[in-house]
Amino acid sequence: MNRFFRSALFPLVVIVLLVWLASQTLIPHGKSAAKETFSDFITAAKQGQVSNVEFNPSKRSITYLNNQDKKATVHYPADQSIPQITDILQSRNVKYDSKGTG
């Protein structure tokens, strides 16, 4: 009986160790940069710190380059907010585009 536990324990420990190592390396743990908010996007757009904006209506998201040339994505609250956003972008001569709804 003791021999059975000893022979089965080593592979079990190896499997647990491999699963833990894979989870630590493959699964992101959210230690990246701070998340951008919709109000951060509006403020940056009003200050002219936004470029190359792309709307995605099916996900209700906006992807853009911020002032550090890093890509960021935010979600807008309602489709009715798009005209106000485009007015801000047009006043700052920011290029913007939209993906299809499908």
DSSP file (Angstrom, degrees, kcal/mol; ACC not computed):
  #  RESIDUE AA STRUCTURE BP1 BP2  ACC     N-H-->O    O-->H-N    N-H-->O    O-->H-N    TCO  KAPPA ALPHA  PHI   PSI    X-CA   Y-CA   Z-CA
    1    1 A M     >        0   0    0      0, 0.0     4,-1.9     0, 0.0     5,-0.2   0.000 360.0 360.0 360.0 -43.7    0.0    0.0    0.0
    2    2 A N  H  >  +     0   0    0      1,-0.2     4,-2.0     2,-0.2     5,-0.1   0.871 360.0  53.4 -63.6 -37.2    2.8    2.4    0.9
    3    3 A R  H  > S+     0   0    0      1,-0.2     4,-2.3     2,-0.2    -1,-0.2   0.868 105.6  54.3 -65.9 -36.8    4.5    1.7   -2.4
    4    4 A F  H  > S+     0   0    0      2,-0.2     4,-2.0     1,-0.2     5,-0.2   0.930 109.9  45.7 -63.2 -46.3    1.3    2.5   -4.3
    5    5 A F  H  X S+     0   0    0     -4,-1.9     4,-1.9     1,-0.2    -1,-0.2   0.890 113.2  50.4 -65.2 -38.4    1.0    5.9   -2.7
    6    6 A R  H  X S+     0   0    0     -4,-2.0     4,-1.1     1,-0.2    -1,-0.2   0.900 113.4  44.7 -66.7 -40.3    4.7    6.7   -3.3
    7    7 A S  H  < S+     0   0    0     -4,-2.3    -1,-0.2     1,-0.2    -2,-0.2   0.800 118.9  42.6 -75.6 -28.2    4.5    5.7   -7.0
    8    8 A A  H  X S+     0   0    0     -4,-2.0     4,-1.4    -5,-0.2    -2,-0.2   0.710 105.6  63.7 -88.3 -22.4    1.2    7.6   -7.6
    9    9 A L  H  X S+     0   0    0     -4,-1.9     4,-2.4    -5,-0.2     5,-0.2   0.896  96.2  55.8 -71.2 -40.7    2.2   10.7   -5.6
   10   10 A F  H  X S+     0   0    0     -4,-1.1     4,-2.2     1,-0.2     5,-0.2   0.942 109.4  44.2 -62.2 -50.2    5.1   11.8   -7.8
   11   11 A P  H  > S+     0   0    0      0, 0.0     4,-2.4     0, 0.0    -1,-0.2   0.881 113.1  53.6 -62.0 -34.9    3.1   12.0  -11.1
   12   12 A L  H  X S+     0   0    0     -4,-1.4     4,-2.3     2,-0.2    -2,-0.2   0.913 109.3  47.3 -64.2 -42.8    0.3   13.8   -9.2
   13   13 A V  H  X S+     0   0    0     -4,-2.4     4,-2.3     2,-0.2    -1,-0.2   0.898 111.9  51.0 -64.7 -40.8    2.7   16.4   -7.9
   14   14 A V  H  X S+     0   0    0     -4,-2.2     4,-2.3    -5,-0.2    -2,-0.2   0.915 110.7  48.6 -63.7 -43.1    4.2   16.9  -11.3
   15   15 A I  H  X S+     0   0    0     -4,-2.4     4,-2.4     2,-0.2    -2,-0.2   0.925 112.1  48.2 -63.9 -45.4    0.8   17.3  -12.9
   16   16 A V  H  X S+     0   0    0     -4,-2.3     4,-2.3     1,-0.2    -1,-0.2   0.905 112.1  50.2 -61.7 -41.6   -0.3   19.9  -10.3
   17   17 A L  H  X S+     0   0    0     -4,-2.3     4,-2.3     1,-0.2    -2,-0.2   0.896 110.8  48.8 -64.8 -40.8    3.0   21.7  -10.8
   18   18 A L  H  X S+     0   0    0     -4,-2.3     4,-2.5     2,-0.2    -2,-0.2   0.893 111.0  49.9 -66.7 -40.1    2.6   21.8  -14.6
   19   19 A V  H  X S+     0   0    0     -4,-2.4     4,-2.3     2,-0.2    -2,-0.2   0.917 112.3  47.8 -64.4 -42.9   -1.0   23.1  -14.3
   20   20 A W  H  X S+     0   0    0     -4,-2.3     4,-1.9     2,-0.2    -2,-0.2   0.921 112.6  48.5 -63.9 -43.5    0.1   25.8  -11.9
   21   21 A L  H  X S+     0   0    0     -4,-2.3     4,-1.6     1,-0.2    -2,-0.2   0.901 111.8  49.3 -64.1 -41.3    3.0   26.9  -14.1
   22   22 A A  H  X S+     0   0    0     -4,-2.5     4,-2.7     1,-0.2     5,-0.4   0.902 110.3  50.8 -64.8 -40.7    0.8   27.0  -17.2
   23   23 A S  H  X S+     0   0    0     -4,-2.3     4,-1.1     1,-0.2    -1,-0.2   0.854 110.1  50.3 -66.7 -33.3   -1.8   29.1  -15.5
   24   24 A Q  H  < S+     0   0    0     -4,-1.9    -1,-0.2    -5,-0.2    -2,-0.2   0.829 120.0  34.3 -73.0 -31.6    0.8   31.6  -14.3
   25   25 A T  H  < S+     0   0    0     -4,-1.6    -2,-0.2    -5,-0.2    -3,-0.2   0.803 124.2  37.2 -95.0 -31.1    2.3   32.0  -17.7
   26   26 A L  H  < S+     0   0    0     -4,-2.7    -3,-0.2    -5,-0.2    -2,-0.1   0.766 101.6  70.9 -96.6 -27.3   -0.7   31.7  -20.1
   27   27 A I  S  < S-     0   0    0     -4,-1.1     2,-0.1    -5,-0.4    -1,-0.1  -0.811  81.1-128.4 -96.4 121.3   -3.5   33.4  -18.3
   28   28 A P        -     0   0    0      0, 0.0    -3,-0.1     0, 0.0    -2,-0.1  -0.425  13.9-159.9 -67.6 142.2   -3.3   37.2  -18.0
   29   29 A H        -     0   0    0     -5,-0.1    -2,-0.0    -2,-0.1    -5,-0.0   0.171  41.8-105.2-111.7  17.0   -3.7   38.4  -14.5
   30   30 A G  S    S+     0   0    0      1,-0.1     0, 0.0     0, 0.0     0, 0.0   0.770  77.2 132.6  71.6  26.7   -4.6   42.1  -15.1
   31   31 A K        +     0   0    0      3,-0.0    -1,-0.1     0, 0.0     3,-0.1   0.180  44.1 107.7 -93.7  18.5   -1.3   43.6  -14.1
   32   32 A S  S    S-     0   0    0      1,-0.2     3,-0.1     0, 0.0     0, 0.0  -0.025  81.0 -51.8 -82.9-168.8   -1.2   45.7  -17.3
   33   33 A A  S    S-     0   0    0      1,-0.1    -1,-0.2     3,-0.0     3,-0.1  -0.083  73.8 -76.3 -63.5 164.7   -1.7   49.5  -17.6
   34   34 A A        -     0   0    0      1,-0.1     2,-0.2    -3,-0.1    -1,-0.1  -0.292  54.2-105.1 -62.7 145.4   -4.7   51.2  -16.1
   35   35 A K        -     0   0    0     -3,-0.1     2,-0.2     1,-0.1    -1,-0.1  -0.527  30.4-126.0 -76.8 135.4   -7.9   50.8  -18.0
   36   36 A E        -     0   0    0     -2,-0.2     2,-0.3    37,-0.2    37,-0.1  -0.542  23.7-149.6 -78.1 145.7   -9.1   53.8  -20.0
   37   37 A T     >  -     0   0    0     -2,-0.2     4,-2.0    37,-0.1     5,-0.1  -0.717  26.3-110.0-111.6 165.9  -12.7   55.0  -19.4
   38   38 A F  H  > S+     0   0    0     -2,-0.3     4,-2.3     1,-0.2     5,-0.2   0.886 120.4  52.2 -61.8 -39.7  -15.2   56.7  -21.7
   39   39 A S  H  > S+     0   0    0      1,-0.2     4,-2.4     2,-0.2    -1,-0.2   0.856 106.3  54.2 -67.2 -33.3  -14.7   60.0  -19.8
   40   40 A D  H  > S+     0   0    0      2,-0.2     4,-2.6     1,-0.2    -1,-0.2   0.909 109.0  49.5 -62.6 -40.8  -10.9   59.7  -20.3
   41   41 A F  H  X S+     0   0    0     -4,-2.0     4,-2.7     2,-0.2    -2,-0.2   0.933 111.3  47.9 -62.9 -46.8  -11.5   59.3  -24.0
   42   42 A I  H  X S+     0   0    0     -4,-2.3     4,-2.4     2,-0.2    -2,-0.2   0.921 113.6  47.6 -61.2 -45.0  -13.9   62.4  -24.2
   43   43 A T  H  X S+     0   0    0     -4,-2.4     4,-1.5     1,-0.2    -1,-0.2   0.928 113.9  46.7 -62.5 -45.7  -11.4   64.5  -22.2
   44   44 A A  H  <>S+     0   0    0     -4,-2.6     5,-3.1     1,-0.2     4,-0.3   0.883 111.7  51.5 -64.9 -37.8   -8.5   63.4  -24.4
   45   45 A A  H ><5S+     0   0    0     -4,-2.7     3,-1.1     1,-0.2     5,-0.2   0.905 108.8  50.5 -65.7 -40.9  -10.5   64.0  -27.6
   46   46 A K  H 3<5S+     0   0    0     -4,-2.4    -1,-0.2     1,-0.2    -2,-0.2   0.814 111.8  48.7 -65.5 -29.6  -11.4   67.5  -26.4
   47   47 A Q  T 3<5S-     0   0    0     -4,-1.5    -1,-0.2    -5,-0.2    -2,-0.2   0.441 117.1-113.9 -89.9   0.0   -7.7   68.2  -25.7
   48   48 A G  T < 5S+     0   0    0     -3,-1.1    -3,-0.2    -4,-0.3    -2,-0.1   0.760  80.2 124.9  76.9  25.0   -6.6   66.9  -29.1
   49   49 A Q      < +     0   0    0     -5,-3.1     2,-0.4    -6,-0.1    -4,-0.2   0.083  51.6  84.6-103.4  22.3   -4.7   63.9  -27.7
   50   50 A V        +     0   0    0     -6,-0.3     2,-0.3    -5,-0.2    16,-0.2  -0.961  49.9 172.1-126.7 140.6   -6.6   61.3  -29.7
   51   51 A S  E     +A   65   0A   0     14,-2.1    14,-2.6    -2,-0.4    43,-0.1  -0.969  54.2  21.8-142.9 161.0   -6.0   60.0  -33.2
   52   52 A N  E    S-     0   0A   0     -2,-0.3     2,-0.3    12,-0.2    44,-0.2   0.946  70.9-169.2  49.1  69.4   -7.2   57.3  -35.6
   53   53 A V  E     - b   0  96A   0     42,-2.4    44,-1.8    11,-0.2     2,-0.4  -0.701   8.6-170.9 -91.3 137.6  -10.6   56.6  -34.0
   54   54 A E  E     -Ab  63  97A   0      9,-2.7     9,-2.7    -2,-0.3     2,-0.3  -0.984   9.8-150.2-132.3 123.3  -12.6   53.5  -35.0
   55   55 A F  E     -Ab  62  98A   0     42,-3.1    44,-2.8    -2,-0.4     7,-0.2  -0.682   5.2-165.6 -88.6 142.3  -16.2   52.9  -33.9
   56   56 A N  E >>> -A   61   0A   0      5,-2.8     5,-1.9    -2,-0.3     4,-1.0  -0.845   5.0-176.0-125.9  93.6  -17.5   49.3  -33.6
   57   57 A P  T 345S+     0   0    0      0, 0.0    44,-0.1     0, 0.0    -1,-0.1   0.815  79.0  59.8 -64.0 -31.7  -21.3   49.6  -33.3
   58   58 A S  T 345S+     0   0    0     42,-0.5    43,-0.1     1,-0.2    42,-0.0   0.833 119.8  28.5 -67.8 -29.4  -21.9   45.8  -32.8
   59   59 A K  T <45S-     0   0    0     -3,-0.8    -1,-0.2     2,-0.1     3,-0.1   0.438 104.3-127.8-103.6  -3.2  -19.8   46.0  -29.6
   60   60 A R  T  <5 +     0   0    0     -4,-1.0    16,-1.6     1,-0.2     2,-0.3   0.928  64.2 136.2  53.0  49.1  -20.5   49.6  -28.8
   61   61 A S  E   < -AC  56  75A   0     -5,-1.9    -5,-2.8    14,-0.2     2,-0.4  -0.872  48.5-149.3-127.7 159.1  -16.8   50.3  -28.5
   62   62 A I  E     -AC  55  74A   0     12,-3.3    12,-2.5    -2,-0.3     2,-0.5  -0.996  10.4-164.9-127.0 124.2  -14.3   52.9  -29.7
   63   63 A T  E     +AC  54  73A   0     -9,-2.7    -9,-2.7    -2,-0.4     2,-0.3  -0.936  24.2 152.8-110.1 133.6  -10.7   52.0  -30.4
   64   64 A Y  E     - C   0  72A   0      8,-2.6     8,-2.8    -2,-0.5     2,-0.5  -0.952  46.3-106.3-151.9 165.5   -8.2   54.8  -30.7
   65   65 A L  E     -AC  51  71A   0    -14,-2.6   -14,-2.1    -2,-0.3     6,-0.2  -0.893  38.4-152.0 -97.3 127.6   -4.6   55.8  -30.3
   66   66 A N    >   -     0   0    0      4,-2.3     3,-2.0    -2,-0.5   -16,-0.1  -0.172  38.9 -79.5 -89.8-171.2   -4.0   58.0  -27.2
   67   67 A N  T 3  S+     0   0    0      1,-0.3   -17,-0.1     2,-0.1    -1,-0.1   0.657 130.8  54.4 -68.7 -15.5   -1.4   60.6  -26.6
   68   68 A Q  T 3  S-     0   0    0      2,-0.2    -1,-0.3   -19,-0.1     3,-0.1   0.200 117.8-111.7 -96.9  15.1    1.3   57.9  -25.9
   69   69 A D  S <  S+     0   0    0     -3,-2.0     2,-0.4     1,-0.2    -2,-0.1   0.824  74.2 138.1  56.1  35.0    0.5   56.2  -29.3
   70   70 A K        -     0   0    0     -4,-0.0    -4,-2.3     0, 0.0     2,-0.3  -0.906  57.6-116.9-108.7 139.3   -0.9   53.3  -27.4
   71   71 A K  E     +C   65   0A   0     -2,-0.4     2,-0.3    -6,-0.2    -6,-0.2  -0.547  38.0 178.4 -75.4 134.5   -4.1   51.6  -28.6
   72   72 A A  E     -C   64   0A   0     -8,-2.8    -8,-2.6    -2,-0.3     2,-0.4  -0.967  16.1-152.8-136.0 152.6   -7.0   51.8  -26.2
   73   73 A T  E     +C   63   0A   0     -2,-0.3     2,-0.3   -10,-0.2   -10,-0.2  -0.993  15.3 173.7-129.3 131.8  -10.6   50.7  -26.3
   74   74 A V  E     -C   62   0A   0    -12,-2.5   -12,-3.3    -2,-0.4     2,-0.4  -0.899  25.3-127.7-129.3 161.5  -13.6   52.2  -24.5
   75   75 A H  E     -C   61   0A   0     -2,-0.3   -14,-0.2   -14,-0.3   -37,-0.2  -0.921  18.3-140.1-112.4 135.7  -17.3   51.5  -24.6
   76   76 A Y        -     0   0    0    -16,-1.6     3,-0.1    -2,-0.4     6,-0.0  -0.670  14.5-127.7 -95.8 152.8  -19.8   54.2  -25.2
   77   77 A P  S    S-     0   0    0      0, 0.0     2,-0.3     0, 0.0    -1,-0.1   0.861  78.7  -4.3 -71.4 -38.7  -23.1   54.2  -23.3
   78   78 A A    >   -     0   0    0      1,-0.1     3,-1.6   -18,-0.0     4,-0.3  -0.985  63.7-111.7-153.8 157.8  -25.7   54.5  -26.1
   79   79 A D  G >  S+     0   0    0     -2,-0.3     3,-1.4     1,-0.3    -1,-0.1   0.774 111.9  69.1 -63.0 -25.5  -25.9   55.0  -29.9
   80   80 A Q  G 3  S+     0   0    0      1,-0.3     4,-0.4     2,-0.1    -1,-0.3   0.644  88.7  64.7 -69.1 -13.8  -27.3   58.5  -29.3
   81   81 A S  G <> S+     0   0    0     -3,-1.6     4,-1.9     1,-0.2    -1,-0.3   0.610  80.0  83.6 -83.9 -11.4  -23.9   59.6  -28.0
   82   82 A I  H <> S+     0   0    0     -3,-1.4     4,-3.0    -4,-0.3     5,-0.3   0.907  84.4  54.5 -61.4 -45.4  -22.2   59.1  -31.3
   83   83 A P  H  > S+     0   0    0      0, 0.0     4,-1.9     0, 0.0    -1,-0.2   0.896 109.7  48.1 -58.4 -37.7  -23.2   62.5  -32.9
   84   84 A Q  H  > S+     0   0    0     -4,-0.4     4,-1.8     2,-0.2    -2,-0.2   0.902 112.8  48.6 -66.7 -39.8  -21.7   64.3  -29.9
   85   85 A I  H  X S+     0   0    0     -4,-1.9     4,-2.4     1,-0.2    -1,-0.2   0.929 111.0  49.1 -66.3 -44.9  -18.5   62.3  -30.1
   86   86 A T  H  X S+     0   0    0     -4,-3.0     4,-2.8     1,-0.2    -1,-0.2   0.852 107.4  55.8 -65.6 -32.8  -18.2   62.9  -33.9
   87   87 A D  H  X S+     0   0    0     -4,-1.9     4,-2.1    -5,-0.3    -1,-0.2   0.920 109.3  46.9 -61.6 -43.2  -18.7   66.6  -33.4
   88   88 A I  H  X S+     0   0    0     -4,-1.8     4,-1.0     2,-0.2    -2,-0.2   0.925 113.9  47.8 -63.8 -44.5  -15.8   66.6  -30.9
   89   89 A L  H  <>S+     0   0    0     -4,-2.4     5,-2.7     1,-0.2     3,-0.4   0.896 111.8  49.4 -65.5 -40.4  -13.6   64.6  -33.3
   90   90 A Q  H ><5S+     0   0    0     -4,-2.8     3,-1.3     1,-0.2    -1,-0.2   0.880 106.5  55.7 -66.2 -37.4  -14.5   66.8  -36.3
   91   91 A S  H 3<5S+     0   0    0     -4,-2.1    -1,-0.2     1,-0.3    -2,-0.2   0.775 113.4  41.9 -66.8 -23.6  -13.7   70.0  -34.4
   92   92 A R  T 3<5S-     0   0    0     -4,-1.0    -1,-0.3    -3,-0.4    -2,-0.2   0.280 112.4-118.7-103.3   8.7  -10.2   68.6  -33.7
   93   93 A N  T < 5 +     0   0    0     -3,-1.3     2,-0.4     1,-0.2    -3,-0.2   0.880  54.7 164.0  55.2  42.7   -9.7   67.2  -37.2
   94   94 A V      < -     0   0    0     -5,-2.7     2,-0.3    -6,-0.1    -1,-0.2  -0.781  38.1-124.9 -91.9 132.1   -9.4   63.7  -36.0
   95   95 A K        +     0   0    0     -2,-0.4   -42,-2.4   -41,-0.0     2,-0.3  -0.582  37.8 174.5 -75.1 134.5   -9.7   60.9  -38.5
   96   96 A Y  E     +b   53   0A   0     -2,-0.3     2,-0.3   -44,-0.2   -42,-0.2  -0.981  12.0 177.8-142.8 156.1  -12.4   58.4  -37.6
   97   97 A D  E     -b   54   0A   0    -44,-1.8   -42,-3.1    -2,-0.3     2,-0.4  -0.892  17.0-135.1-146.6 171.8  -14.1   55.4  -39.2
   98   98 A S  E     -b   55   0A   0     -2,-0.3   -42,-0.2   -44,-0.2     2,-0.1  -0.996  10.5-134.5-138.0 141.3  -16.7   52.8  -38.3
   99   99 A K        -     0   0    0    -44,-2.8   -44,-0.0    -2,-0.4   -41,-0.0  -0.436  42.6 -88.5 -81.2 166.1  -16.9   49.0  -38.7
  100  100 A G        -     0   0    0     -2,-0.1   -42,-0.5     1,-0.1    -1,-0.1  -0.277  27.3-123.5 -72.4 164.3  -20.1   47.4  -40.0
  101  101 A T              0   0    0      1,-0.2    -1,-0.1   -44,-0.1    -2,-0.0   0.614 360.0 360.0 -84.0 -12.1  -22.9   46.4  -37.7
  102  102 A G              0   0    0    -44,-0.0    -1,-0.2   -45,-0.0    -2,-0.0   0.447 360.0 360.0 -82.4 360.0  -22.9   42.8  -38.8
